[in-house]
Amino acid sequence: MKKRLLIVAVVLISATYVNAQKVFSLHAVRVEGNIAAFEKVQALDHKVAQDAVNKGEIAFWAALKVEKLDAIDDEKGYNYVFVQWANSIDELLSTKSAWWNNKSKVLSAAEQEELNTLSATFTWTKDARDVYAAEDMLNGSGGDFLQFNFGRPANVSGFIAENKALWKPFYEKNMAKLNMGGWGVSRRLTTGNDSDSPTIMSWDVFKSMNDLMKYRIGIPLPKEMTDKSKMSQYIPNGFSSQPIFSIIKVTKDAVK
């Protein structure tokens, strides 16, 4: 568990920000049938994804589960999300990033047979994929839970600029106090199907569900910060959705 918590800081918050802008894809899926079998498959897929990380073909991969506090399934909603990071858009769009095509080269015959047996017990009923550019981020000590904050600011550049200049320093200073494990902000590169689709996404990682929910209730902000903030202008209606996830599987950094 401790090892996983440490790694989560690198998952969605990834490595140090560099000039070659990091990008990532969010692949949301709806899985029906034997959910336990699906999650076991992720352990086998993780092995193949880790091989791709070790070869430098992807930066990392993670499988996330949508958390519902009432345990009631939304039959129209997605219930899992795959996240895949790359060091550049060229890397993300490279055929080498399709690591799942290498299963026969990485998994043993017994593992492939197990994967096929498990996969026959569940079905993907729908999926959707989007690509985001990481604008800024903070690496922390990780956590078990995270939330994505999707929104459509009236001023995207202003929203991102304030996150970098105002909110990042605040989180950096108060991360331990809030029991946060990481933070970041990104800009959507793919287009949506309607005028309400999000153009940005930020994320917050927490040690526990309690920490995350306390954060949602609200945290005290210094007056000098609220005086400077223009978020009420940039995104007057707030975030359109803030789904919560738990971590199922995540790759480690490649051994150098």
Secondary structure by P-SEA (a helix, b strand, c coil): caaaaaacccccccccccccbbbbbbbbbbbcccaaaaaaaaaaaaaaaaaaaaaccccccbbbbbbbcccccccccccbbbbbbbccccccccccccccccccccccaaaaaaaaaaaaacccccbbbbbbbbccccccccccbbbbbbbbcccaaaaaaaaaccaaaaaaaccccccccccbbbbbccccccccccccccbbbbccaaaaaaaaabbbbcaaaaaaccccccccccccbbbbbbbccccccccc
